[in-house]
Amino acid sequence: MRAVIQRVSSASVTIDGVVKSAIGNGLLVLLGIGYEDTQEDLGWLVKKIAGLRIFNDEAGVMNRSVLEIGGEVLVVSQFTLMASTRKGNRPSYVGAAAHQMAIPMYEAFCEALSAAVGCPVATGEFGADMKVALVNDGPVTICIDTKNKE
């Protein structure tokens, strides 16, 4: 699994001109699921994101997690994160999981992250043409790949 985590002041997902989800202060998580990803990867990534200390404490130091600040979370599926650009200029998406695997993994990820942060997780719509808007706070953007745990 690959995730791009952005600390945001606000973020939203619009589908066909209608806002599906919107959050205030918190995290926007763009999530890519690969065909080799496992439940172990899912659990590891949820724990890592929930505990990621990228919010400022009273001294202005990034030392607090989204859970500690009572922030919100928006998770958007993004298969293009699994792109390979090793050959040529046209990305290959052969590493992305097929819908039959990716949809249940995405839903399980959202449920697990919701439990980990103690609040409902806002979502996009898997496979939809989404317009994602955000105000990146900092800016702070972190990339995590479960294949690089060590």
N, C-alpha and C positions, 0 to 999 in steps of 0.2 A: 504494500500500500504506500502511496505517496500522498503527502498532505502539504499544502501551503497554508500556513496559519498567519492571519493578519490581525493585529490589534486594531480595533476600530472604535470610532466614536458612534458610528451608525453604519448599517448595511441593510440592503434589501434585495429581494429577487422579484422580478416582474416577468410574467408570462402572458403573452397576447394582450399586453397593455394593462394587465391587472396585477397589482402587488399581491404576491402569494404569501410572502413572509417579510418581516422587518424586525430589526433589533436595534437597541441603543448600544451603550458602552459594552464591549465584550470582544468576542472572537468571531471572525469569519474563517471557516475552514473549507478549503477547496480540496476535495477528496478524490483520488484516483485509485481504482482497485485493479490489481493485476490477476491474471489467471492462476498464478502460483501462490496467491495470498491465502493465509490460513486464519483460523480463529485465534491462534496464538498471536499472529501479527495484529489482528483487530484489537485484542486485549491490551497488547503492549502499547499500541498507538493511542488508544483511549486514555490509558494511565498517563502517558507522556503529555498529551495535550491538556488533560485536566489539571496536571501538576505544574505545567509550564509557567515559570515565574517571569512574566514579561510585563506586569503592571507595576506602576510606581508605588512605593511605600511613602510614609510621611517625610522621608529624607530625600525623595526624588530618585530613589534607586529602584531598578526593576527587580523586585523581590517578592511580588505577590502573584498568585494564580487567579484565574477567572473565578474560581470557587471562593477564594478569600475576599474578592471585591464585590461579590454578588452580581457578576456580569452575566450577559446573555451570550448565546452561541447560535450561529447560523451555519449549517453544513450544506454545501452544494456539491453534488456529484460532478466530476469533471474527468472523463476518460482521457482527455488529451494530455493529462499529466503523465500518462503512461507512454507517451510518444518516444520513439527512438529516432534520433537524427544522425546515427552513425554513418549511414550511406546516403549520399545525394542530398537534395534539398527538400524533398517531400517527406514529411514525418511518416513513420510506420507505427501503426497502433496494434500490431500483433500481440503485444504484451498485455493489452487490456483484457479484462475478464469479459466473457460473454454475458448478455443480459440475465440468463438463467442463474448465473452465479453472482453477478455484481449486484443485482437488485436486493436479494436477501442479505448480502453482506453489508450493503449501504444501510438498509433498514436496521440491521443488528448493531451496526456502528452507532447510528443515531440514538438508538435505545440505550446502549451501554454508556455513551457519552452523557446522555441526559441523566442517567442514574449517578454517574461519577461527579457531575457538577451540581446536582441537586435541583435542577430546573428543566422544564421542557426545552428541547432543542428545536429551533426553527429549521425548516428545510426548503430546498428547492423542489423540483419535480424531476425524477430520474428520466433522462432521455429527452426532456423538453428543450426547446430553444429559449434559454433564459437570458434576461438582461440583469446583470448583477451590478449594483451600485454600492459604493462604500466610501467612507471617509476614513482613510488609514491614519491611525493616531500614532505619531512619532516621526516618520513612519517606522513601524515595526513589522517585519515580515520574516517568518521562520519557515524553512523547508525541512521536512522530515521524510525519510524513506525507511520503511521497516526492514529493508534488506541491508541497511547500514546501522544496525543496532550497536555495534561495538566500535 
